[in-house]
């Protein structure tokens, strides 16, 4: 798809707008249509931004984590940086 940063924002947007506080790699794949390697890289990027944290799991063949948890900072970042919805009249 796009760069790691773009993919990270796709995941963040999908989690916030989908009211998903937690998601597995497969759930994120269904929400975003990203490839497993793109999800792994993007989740690492989001972790470095401190907007998500991951729960490590048993050996997963496709993902480097068991679950991704959306942190309150992730919601704040989303609402401060993504397009604002204006009232429809």
Beta strands, then each sheet from edge to edge (+ up, - down):
strand 1: 22-23
strand 2: 52-55
strand 3: 67-70
sheet 1: 1+ 3- 2+
end
